[in-house]
Amino acid sequence: MTALPQDTSGAVGSAGGAAGYGLARYLVVRFLLIVPTVLVLVSVVFFLMRATGDPITTAFGDRLTPDQLQERLHRAGYDRPLLTQYLDYLRAVFTGDFGTTATDNQAVSQVLRTYGAATVELSAFALLVALAVGLPLGMVAASYRDRAPDVALRLFAILTYATPVFFFGLLLKLVFAIWLDWFPASGRASIDVQLELQDRTGSTGLYLVDALRSGDLSAVADVLRHAVLPGLALGLLVAGVLLRLVRTNLIGTLSADYVEAARSRGVGPLRLVTRHATRPALVPVVTVLGLQIAGLLGGAVLTETTFEWKGLGFELAHYLTVRDFAAVQGIVAVFAVVVALTNFLVDVVAALIDPRVRY
């Protein structure tokens, strides 16, 4: 008696629907986590800043009469109950109103627009350096496990990660800007190029993009020369982390059964690494790379200060010095949103690479 063939299309369809539902549910949950993440970060900054006292009393307490000081505190709202200040601050932040800086009386949103592009550009340069250095060197280290190249690269990774970014930046300036005079020591571009790019209609604030749009190759070269040292100083910090992570995960996947099977079929070492072992090893790398975005933003504060790169990190250091509550809180809030959104995008990429992440 001949068995009739079974129709498996329904099972396949239900499996595909379940997978799609699992992915959608995972992404919705991860997206909703952005709100509490940002809320916690901005709340911590708010209360930490208030714990140091108000900036008006610190700056003018010995130069104003008690009545004048009280009048200024009332005008700024610092004499209201702390909970009232906090709720008003949250209401303003979630409507996009970050207030006005106390030191130079400009809208915090304007500060974010003016200097945000510089930080984005520096972070992009640093990320390119990290990927260009960390990924291939991690593959090389895994291929030469416990041999001389592996030992040297592991030492390199430890040094780049352990060296403070501002100290590494000062060393780069000393060697390549002062001794060898290969690159500029500070700034985002030469004065004439900077003025030309800022005056151009439709300027994005991203100097490399604006220089490419202008078609001026000398301006492009000038912007890139100014970006080399700060990009290296910040990028190598992350490159060391990626190198060690790629090495560790590739060593694990190179010993997997399917890789051993490919090796037994005569597949060469290079092809084993690039075609068979790399993709499974990338899931934790992508996840950690997202977490390193926070490290890039934190390192940007020191890097921008070291190289006088006028971005949000440079301005944050300035406003922290003068204890400008509104400016510090606004910049940190933007950093928090960027980090939260980046981690969400990393979760999306990880779920697409490895379906096991969705469940």
ABEGO torsion letter per residue (X at the ends): XBBBBBBAAAAAAAAAAAAAAAAAAAAAAAAAAAAAAAAAAAAAAAAAAAAAEBAAAAAAAAABBAAAAAAAAAAAGAABBAAAAAAAAAAAAAAGBAEBBAAAGBBAAAAAAAAAAAAAAAAAAAAAAAAAAAAAAAAAAAAABGBAAAAAAAAAAAAAAABBAAAAAAAAAAAAAAAAGABBABEABBAAAAAAAAABBGBAGBAAAAAAAAGBAAAAAAAAAAAAAAAAAAAAAAAAAAAAAAAAAAAAAAABAAAAAAAAAGBBAAAAAAAAAAAAAAAAAAAAAAAAAAAAAAAAAAAAAAAGBBBAAAAAAAAAAAGBAAAAAAAAAAAAAAAAAAAAAAAAAAAAABAAAAX
